[in-house]
Amino acid sequence: MRLPHDAALVIIDMQQAIDDPKWGPRNNPGAERAIAALLAAWRAEGLPIIHIRHDSVAPDSPYRPERPGHAFKAEARPLDGETVIGKSAHSAFVGTRLEKALDALGATTLVLCGVLTHNSLEASARHAADLGYRVFVVADACWAVDVTDLNGRLWPAEDVHALSLACLNGEYAEIVNCATALAAARLATARQQAKPTTSG
């Protein structure tokens, strides 16, 4: 995994609403810890960070702005000055200023994490790839929940997560783990600092 110095960490929908029991059983219990590690690394290396916040318009959603679940989870709380972009669709690009924000950064590479693997994260990854971005998805920094199919079969969260990542891999994104992403972030800064400077 090789990252340019403008590689943006995009953290999707990491709000308290995702802990609501309505979502059902999940996988990747260590995902919040992995996301916190990615966030700390991007901050330490001075790499761009974008927080995607879901501002739901669905009447019964815990993600509605007036509900307690709208607040960010402690592990992914933005710092002053970090970019926060609200969305109301699944893809972080639909009806938002995300593409303009990335253009302003000069970002061509995105590292995605957050929730849910098979929902907003997958939708955003597909959309990003179709817009021409190079996309990495950090597999252990996102999670899925159980899904019942149209035949009534219950698919465990781990299977849903694995299939979603498999559908993305190669076609829309490169799937990596947190350790690889952390190492790549450090190397991106080191390469930038090592570039020779030119004088007039």
C-alpha positions, 0 to 999 in steps of 0.5 A: 500500500503506497499513499500520496501525502494528500491521501484523505482518511474518510470516516463514515457515519461514526456516530452514537446512533450505530450502537442502537439495538435496532441494527442487530448483531455486528462483527469486528468488535475492535473496529472502533479501536482501529478507527481511533488508531487511524485517526491518531496516525493521520493527525500525527502525520498531518494528512487530511481527514474528513468526517462524514456525519449522517443527518437522517431524514427518516422519521424513525432513525437514531441518526436524526439530527435532533436525537442523541445518536446524532453525536459522534462516537468518542473514538472518532470525535472531530477536532476543531478545524477538521472537516465535517460533511453532513449527508442524508443519502447512503453515498457520502458524495450525494448532495454533499460538498465532499467532492469539492472538499477533496478537490480543494485538498488535491486529494486523489486517494481515499482511505475509507473506514466506518459504518456500515460495511455493506451500507454507507461505506460500500456505497461511498466506495463505489461512488468514489471509484466511479469518480476516479479516486483511488480507494482503500477500504480498511477491513478491520476498521469497519463492520457489518450487521446481520442481514436477512435475505428475501428468502428469510435466510439470516446471514451473520454479520461476519459473512455480510462484511466479507461478501461486501469487501469481496464485491469491492475488492479489485473493482472499486477498492483495494482492501487492506488492514489497519496495520498496513494503512498505519505504516503507509501513512507514516511512509507517505509523510517520510517520502514527502519530507525526503523530496529534494527542494529546488531553488531559484 
